[in-house]
Amino acid sequence: MPLLQYPVYLLKFWYIDATALFFHFYKEIFSYCISLFSIQSLIYTFFRPVKNEYRKELVLFSILFGMAVKSVLLIISFLIIGVILGVGVIMLLAFWAFPYFLYQLLSL
């Protein structure tokens, strides 16, 4: 009788357990990318002058220059994270659809 339950075990593993591991893997990738691109510190120091320049003549320029550079870095970081998210969604959909395509291939 346990032999008849193997397809159920396989489907449970594929669609529940392996999907949970997949989400855990991508959560780790996102946390790594956020720390790699230092997004938190870029947002935290967005309105601070670059290189802590506090001379009276250069404060405004230093703040605006820092905002411009940090804006570019944040946009690039979010684009890369968006690409990683898109690839993750495509991989998850392909992972879920793989048993169906394998069944179709083997039933030819």
Steps between C-alpha positions, in 0.01 A plus 500: 500500500778755565605453138175664390573803716829587329340733243334689785831525685672619185239768434511611863877526483500679165227756559526559877840408641718591203304821443561599863871435450490704179345797684757469779780499241369815332448672835868440573596633155295818557649563843848446353432742214360764733810480718731477195358816344478665848152626427423563865799727551437680170146582610612589853769744378308635199487863619846509654795664328752287316821433695353696797585828332372775731690806373259788456558542126475131412216370717219551248707367209611202706144415602365530144789305352454228760128482426570468128757224541292313756192528277687339211632226726154432644339486154764256376466290815123482472522411130738214578275379781202524263682285244582247770135500606385450140740212447383347827134516396579344163705226665221429749241474225730272300561292811126460558433419132786250463299191608226583250745542213686186600171307503413638157842406367487148637145437379590552134 
